[in-house]
Amino acid sequence: MIRAVVRTVLLFGGRSAEHEVSILSARSVAGAAAKERIEIVPVCIARDGRFCDPEKSARILAGEDRSDAGHPGFSFETWSRTQSIDIVFPFIHGTGGEDGTLQGYLEILGLPYVGSGVTASAIGMDKVHMKQAFAAAKLPMVEFVPVHEREWKHERDRVTRAINNTLRLPYFIKPANSGSSVGVTKVKSDRALEAAIEHALRFDEKVLVERGVDAREVEVSVLGNDSPEASVPGEIVAGREFYDYADKYIEDKSHLVIPAKLPKEKLEELRRLAIAAFKAIGASGFARVDFFLERGTNRLFVNEINTIPGFTSISMYPKLWEATELKYPRLIERLIQLGLERSKSRTARMESTMKWFDSVKPLS
């Protein structure tokens, strides 16, 4: 439990396709945070990549202003050095926020932040590297073929053969670096493959082609640093053929089953695999791990990990913890506490490193 008021910069927006989702997440956190213990200072990164000052950012959160353009005269770096900031809570989903770039920027500024560091964020965002990390940890996954844009342009026939020889229809085509199912297509025939890959390449230079499985979709929330814990698993019952962006945020026809209606041993297996996936990429703070439970075989496959999961009123991450008896306001406090603990540990290690450098004989 946080015992003093923690001045927390709520960073949201960004230039990714999930800009609007980020605003919804930040709005939910700002409304639920315990004001007697957490002082929220909103800062929006507008669609043009510029920062908005806290006053305009507050209006954006309230739905009273647009987030198309930032303030050209506002420097977040200069502003942050004049403020007594305890921690930054980044809620920028997708590229530019969840991929390590924002985390590296905050590291340079010396600002503590909630969530995974640079390396884990980058691995978790890039689905190809993520799956390679999962493979090294011997986690179960469906078969996949990575496709790079340059290969697709110059060796299309070879790439197509590799997909046909490795996988069987249907396929799921998705950008390697994207979230909220943006750019994802289900392909049921080879004739539709080319258009689906071209569509995914609109969002990233790498594409993942996966074997489609007839499966239930189950998710687990993970919380912690060195000793992470897993929530009860929950199932998503899609309102469309699969759980895509429109189903998540626009049509609202999907529904959640929490806890998932599964045997006890399967629920425990899900929680164990979720923690293993969290550790496989070196995550910290929080993440949501998504699974496929194949119908017929009852086999579990780890689908992906999200290091900045959605925090909207319909998001699975907080709902799963609520079902695990950790309420939304307390969850926010716990995440801030974990971020402060991680920063304290890293700062101590940095100071130790610098003392070692100071003790050795200069090279010049």
Buried (B, 14 or more C-beta within 10 A) or exposed (E): EBEEEBBBBBBBBBBBBBBBBBBBBBBBBBEBBBEEBBBBBBBBBBBEEBBBBBEBBBBBBEEEBEBEEBBEEBEBEEBBEEEEBBBBBBBBBBBBBBBBBBBBBBBEBEBBBBBBBBBBBBBBBBBBBBBBBBEEBEBEBBEBBBBBBEBBEEBEEEBBEBBBEEBEBBBBBBBBBBBBBBBBBBBEEEEBBEEBBEBBBEBBEBBBBBBBBEBBBBBBBBBBBEEBBBBBBBBBEBBEEBBBBBBBBEEEEBEBBBBBEBEEEBBEBBBEBBBBBBBBBBBBBBBBBBBBBBEEEEEBBBBBBBBBBBBBBBBBBBBBBBBBEBEBBBBBBBBBBBBBBBBEEEEEEEEEEEEEEEEEEEEE
